[in-house]
Amino acid sequence: MSARVRKVHGCMECQDSMSGRLEAINISRGGVPKQSAFEALITEHGVAGDHQNDSYYHGGVDRAVVLFSLEVIRKLQSEGHPITPGAVGENLTVSGIEWDAIVPGTRLTVGDVELQITRYATPCQKIRASFLGDDFMRIFQDRHPGWSRVCARVVKGGIVRPGDAIVVDSVDAV
């Protein structure tokens, strides 16, 4: 695969599934759940107004923004988990994207903001209240591929708002 490939898949059906919508922006002064915001400035340092209590495990340039899928949240809810958007610490809740195709190296555009996925987010015990039996490992990539949150670095910052279009642009080496 070349270093930069336009779209992740070649067929029209797959291309349609690789565009989506920003459903929610979630921020907090530290901890979870994060609360929804009407808009946010995203810079290489992360989402303005969002703070992480433990910078060893959270934040930094390669973990500036955390994304999660609304469709995955809904599937978890259908299993009985009391999860909601922002409850597991994601900054951006997105919809309409083939979530298991969002892997490290993926570049996507949210409104005018450009992000590159750097890694899967490792779940921590502080999100346990969002899961039946406190099973926060339900969204651990190694155990349940395609169900994890993802971390991203900011390639180009800007302001985002719920309803902004999301386009998966390419997959690059990380």
For each residue, the residues with C-beta under 8 A, 3 or more apart:
1: 5 171
2: 5
3: 172 173
4: 170 172
5: 1 2 8 170 171
6: 169 170
7: 10 14 15 18 168 169 170
8: 5 14 18 101 106 168 170 171
9: 14 15 17 18 101
10: 7 14 15
11: 14 15
12: 15 16
13: 16 17
14: 7 8 9 10 11 17 18 98
15: 7 9 10 11 12 18 19
16: 12 13 19
17: 9 13 14 96 97 98
18: 7 8 9 14 15 97 98 101 167 168
19: 15 16 96 97 165 166 167 168
20: 94 95 96 97 165 166
21: 94 95 96 163 164 165 166
22: 25 92 93 94 110 111 160 161 162 163 164 165 166
23: 70 85 93 94 95 162
24: 36 70 85 86 92 93 162
25: 22 36 37 38 39 40 47 91 92 93 160 161 162
26: 33 34 35 36 37 50 85 86 89 90 91 92 93
27: 34 35 37 40 47 49 50 91
28: 31 32 33 34 35 50 51
29: 51
30: 51 52 53
31: 28 53 126
32: 28 86 87 88 89 126 127 130
33: 26 28 84 86 87 88 89 130
34: 26 27 28 50 86 87 89 90 91
35: 26 27 28 86
36: 24 25 26 85 86 162
37: 25 26 27 40 49
38: 25 161 162
39: 25 159 160 161
40: 25 27 37 47 48 49 50 91 159 160
41: 47 48 157 158 159
42: 46 47 48 64 65 110 113 154 157 158 159 160
43: 46 48 64 154 157
44: 61 64 153 154 157
45: 59 61 64
46: 42 43 50 59 64 65 91 154
47: 25 27 40 41 42 50 64 65 91 92
48: 40 41 42 43
49: 27 37 40
50: 26 27 28 34 40 46 47 91
51: 28 29 30
52: 30 55 57 58 59
53: 30 31 58
54: 57 58
55: 52 58 59 60
56:
57: 52 54 122 124
58: 52 53 54 55 63 89
59: 45 46 52 55 63 64
60: 55 63 64
61: 44 45 64 153
62: 118 119 151 153
63: 58 59 60 66 118 119 121 151 152 153
64: 42 43 44 45 46 47 59 60 61 151 152 153 154
65: 42 46 47 91 92 115 151 152 153 154
66: 63 89 90 91 92 121 149 150 151 152
67: 90 91 92 93 94 102 115 117 149 150 151 152
68: 72 73 85 88 90 92 93 94 149 150
69: 72 73 93 94 95 97 99 102
70: 23 24 73 74 85 93 94 95
71: 74 75 95 99
72: 68 69 75 76 99 139 146 147
73: 68 69 70 76 77 83 84 85 93
74: 70 71 77 78
75: 71 72 78 79
76: 72 73 79 81 83 131 138 139 147
77: 73 74 80 81 82 83
78: 74 75
79: 75 76 132
80: 77 132
81: 76 77 130 131 132 138
82: 77 87 129 130 131 132
83: 73 76 77 87 88 130 131
84: 33 73 87 130
85: 23 24 26 36 68 70 73 90 93
86: 24 26 32 33 34 35 36 89 90 93
87: 32 33 34 82 83 84 127 129 130
88: 32 33 68 83 123 127 130 136 139 149
89: 26 32 33 34 58 66 86 121 126 127 149
90: 26 34 66 67 68 85 86 93 121 149
91: 25 26 27 34 40 46 47 50 65 66 67
92: 22 24 25 26 47 65 66 67 68 110 160
93: 22 23 24 25 26 67 68 69 70 73 85 86 90
94: 20 21 22 23 67 68 69 70 97 110 166
95: 20 21 23 69 70 71
96: 17 19 20 21 166
97: 17 18 19 20 69 94 101 102 108 166 168
98: 14 17 18 101 102
99: 69 71 72 102 146
100: 145 146
101: 8 9 18 97 98 106 168
102: 67 69 97 98 99 106 108 117 150 168
103: 106 117 171
104: 117 118 119 120 150 174
105: 116 117 171 172 173 174
106: 8 101 102 103 116 117 168 170 171 172
107: 114 115 116 117 155 168 169 170 171 172
108: 97 102 114 115 117 166 167 168 169
109: 112 113 114 115 165 166 167 169
110: 22 42 92 94 113 115 160 164 165 166
111: 22 158 159 160 161 164 165
112: 109 156 158 159 160
113: 42 109 110 154 156 157 158 159 160
114: 107 108 109 154 155 156 169
115: 65 67 107 108 109 110 152 153 154 155
116: 105 106 107 152 153 155 172 174
117: 67 102 103 104 105 106 107 108 150 151 152 174
118: 62 63 104 151 152 153 174
119: 62 63 104 150 151 174
120: 104 141 148 149 150 151
121: 63 66 89 90 148 149 150 151
122: 57 140
123: 88 127 136 137 138 139 140 148 149
124: 57 127 136
125: 128 134 136
126: 31 32 89
127: 32 87 88 89 123 124 130 131 136
128: 125 131 134 135 136
129: 82 87 134
130: 32 33 81 82 83 84 87 88 127 136
131: 76 81 82 83 127 128 134 135 136 138
132: 79 80 81 82 135
133:
134: 125 128 129 131
135: 128 131 132 138
136: 88 123 124 125 127 128 130 131 139
137: 123 140 143
138: 76 81 123 131 135 143 144 147
139: 72 76 88 123 136 144 147 148 149
140: 122 123 137 143 144 147 148
141: 120 144 145 146 147 148
142: 145
143: 137 138 140
144: 138 139 140 141 147 148
145: 100 141 142 148
146: 72 99 100 141
147: 72 76 138 139 140 141 144
148: 120 121 123 139 140 141 144 145
149: 66 67 68 88 89 90 120 121 123 139
150: 66 67 68 102 104 117 119 120 121
151: 62 63 64 65 66 67 117 118 119 120 121
152: 63 64 65 66 67 115 116 117 118
153: 44 61 62 63 64 65 115 116 118
154: 42 43 44 46 64 65 113 114 115 157
155: 107 114 115 116
156: 112 113 114
157: 41 42 43 44 113 154
158: 41 42 111 112 113
159: 39 40 41 42 111 112 113
160: 22 25 39 40 42 92 110 111 112 113 164
161: 22 25 38 39 111 164
162: 22 23 24 25 36 38
163: 21 22
164: 21 22 110 111 160 161
165: 19 20 21 22 109 110 111
166: 19 20 21 22 94 96 97 108 109 110
167: 18 19 108 109
168: 7 8 18 19 97 101 102 106 107 108
169: 6 7 107 108 109 114
170: 4 5 6 7 8 106 107
171: 1 5 8 103 105 106 107
172: 3 4 105 106 107 116
173: 3 105
174: 104 105 116 117 118 119
